[in-house]
Amino acid sequence: MSTLEDNKAVVLRYYHELVSGQRIDLVEELIAEDAVDESRVGPDGPGSQEDFREHLRWLWSNVQDVKATVEDLVAEGDLVIAYWRIEGVHVGPIFGIPATGRPFVGHSVSRLTVRDGRVVRYSVLPDRLGIIQQLAPVAV
C-alpha cells in the first residue's frame, strides 16, 4: 500500500527525472505496463507504456531544452494532482503552430493515478492558450 507521500514522490520523479531529465529508461520503473495516457488514447482507450514513450518522444522532438517544474501537488488516495510549469524552445509543431524557435512557458494541471509505486493513469489540461499566445505570429 502506497502512502500519499510515496505517490507524490513518484509524480515528482515523473516530471523531474523522466520529462525534464529525458530518461526514457525510467518508463518501465515509473509507468505500469497497462497505464493509460489519456492525451494519447482518450479517457476510455487501452493503455501501454509505449503510449507514454510516444508522448515523451513527441515532446522532446518539439520542445528543445524542455524543463517541467512541479509547483504544487495535492494527493488523496491513489490520485495526485500536479500543478506544473513547462519551459522550453519551440522547435516543432505544437497546438497547430509550426516551429518558431521562440522560448515559451506554460502552466498545466495534470491528474495522475498511482498504484504500487507506478503511474496507471495520466491526463493533462495544458496551458494551450498561454502557449499559443507566446508562439503564434503577431498580427500587425
QUIJOBEL-V904857 format. One record per backbone hydrogen bond with DSSP energy under -0.5 kcal/mol. NH is the residue of the N-H (numbers start at 0). CO is the residue of the C=O. If there is no record, write none. Layout:
BEGIN
nh=NH co=CO
nh=NH co=CO
END
This chain:
BEGIN
nh=6 co=2
nh=7 co=3
nh=8 co=4
nh=9 co=5
nh=10 co=6
nh=11 co=7
nh=12 co=8
nh=13 co=9
nh=14 co=10
nh=15 co=11
nh=16 co=12
nh=17 co=12
nh=18 co=13
nh=19 co=14
nh=20 co=15
nh=21 co=17
nh=22 co=16
nh=22 co=17
nh=23 co=21
nh=25 co=22
nh=26 co=23
nh=29 co=25
nh=30 co=26
nh=31 co=118
nh=34 co=31
nh=35 co=119
nh=36 co=34
nh=37 co=35
nh=37 co=121
nh=39 co=36
nh=40 co=36
nh=41 co=37
nh=44 co=41
nh=47 co=34
nh=48 co=32
nh=50 co=47
nh=51 co=47
nh=52 co=48
nh=53 co=49
nh=54 co=50
nh=55 co=51
nh=56 co=52
nh=57 co=53
nh=58 co=54
nh=59 co=55
nh=60 co=56
nh=61 co=57
nh=61 co=58
nh=62 co=58
nh=63 co=88
nh=65 co=62
nh=66 co=86
nh=68 co=66
nh=68 co=84
nh=69 co=67
nh=70 co=82
nh=71 co=82
nh=73 co=80
nh=75 co=78
nh=78 co=75
nh=79 co=111
nh=80 co=73
nh=81 co=79
nh=81 co=109
nh=82 co=71
nh=83 co=81
nh=83 co=107
nh=84 co=68
nh=85 co=105
nh=86 co=66
nh=87 co=103
nh=88 co=63
nh=89 co=101
nh=90 co=61
nh=90 co=88
nh=91 co=61
nh=93 co=96
nh=96 co=93
nh=97 co=95
nh=99 co=89
nh=100 co=89
nh=103 co=87
nh=105 co=85
nh=107 co=83
nh=108 co=124
nh=109 co=81
nh=110 co=122
nh=111 co=79
nh=111 co=109
nh=112 co=120
nh=113 co=77
nh=113 co=111
nh=114 co=117
nh=117 co=114
nh=118 co=29
nh=119 co=112
nh=120 co=112
nh=121 co=35
nh=122 co=110
nh=124 co=108
nh=125 co=123
nh=127 co=125
nh=130 co=126
nh=131 co=127
nh=132 co=128
nh=133 co=129
nh=134 co=130
nh=135 co=131
END
